[in-house]
Amino acid sequence: MPVFQADGLRVESDLPLARLVAGRVSMVKAEIGGNLWLTFAEVSGGESGFAVNCPQLRVGGGLYATSIQVTGGVIPERDLTCQACRPTAG
C-alpha cells in the first residue's frame, strides 16, 4: 500500500486529504496554513511502525478527521498545534 510522505511540508492554505487510502502517513514537522482534511481517510499501518506519524505538526486552521479509519499507532499524542481542533464523537 502506498505511503503518504510529507515530512517538513509547508502549505499556506488547506491540505485536502479526504478519502486518502494509504499504508502510512508521515507529516513530521509539517506546517499547514489552513485546514487539514482527513475525512473518510483509511490508513492501514501494516505490521511495523506507526500508521500516522505526525509529531510537531502545525495546523493553522482546523483538523477534520470525521470517519477516519486507522489501523496501527498514531503520533502525535500531545504535540499537535492546531487553531481549531476540537474532538468530536463520530
SVG drawing of the C-alpha trace seen along z (x, -y; Angstrom):
<svg xmlns="http://www.w3.org/2000/svg" viewBox="-21 -31 32 38">
<polyline fill="none" stroke="black" stroke-width="0.4" points="0.0,0.0 1.4,-3.5 2.8,-5.8 1.9,-9.5 5.3,-11.0 5.3,-14.8 7.9,-15.4 8.7,-19.1 5.9,-20.0 4.8,-23.7 1.4,-24.6 -0.1,-28.1 -3.7,-27.1 -5.8,-23.9 -4.4,-20.4 -7.3,-18.2 -6.5,-14.5 -10.2,-13.4 -10.7,-9.8 -6.9,-9.2 -6.1,-5.5 -2.5,-4.8 -0.4,-2.3 1.2,-5.1 1.0,-8.8 4.1,-10.7 4.0,-14.5 6.8,-15.2 7.2,-19.0 4.7,-19.8 3.0,-23.2 -0.5,-23.6 -1.6,-27.2 -5.3,-26.4 -7.4,-23.3 -6.2,-19.6 -8.9,-17.4 -8.6,-13.7 -12.4,-12.9 -13.1,-9.3 -9.3,-8.6 -8.1,-5.0 -4.6,-4.3 -3.7,-0.6 -0.3,-0.9 1.0,2.5 2.9,4.7 5.7,2.3 5.8,-1.2 3.0,-3.8 0.2,-4.2 0.1,-8.0 3.4,-9.7 2.9,-13.5 5.0,-14.8 5.3,-18.6 2.5,-19.0 1.2,-22.6 -2.3,-23.3 -3.3,-27.0 -7.0,-26.2 -8.9,-23.1 -8.1,-19.4 -11.1,-17.4 -10.9,-13.6 -14.6,-12.5 -15.0,-8.8 -11.2,-8.2 -10.1,-4.6 -6.6,-4.0 -5.1,-0.5 -1.9,-0.9 -0.4,-3.5 -0.9,-7.3 1.7,-10.0 1.1,-12.8 -0.4,-12.0 0.2,-15.5 2.4,-17.7 -0.1,-18.8 -0.6,-22.5 -3.9,-23.4 -6.0,-26.6 -9.4,-24.9 -9.0,-21.3 -11.9,-20.0 -12.5,-16.3 -16.0,-15.2 -17.8,-12.0 -18.4,-10.3"/>
</svg>
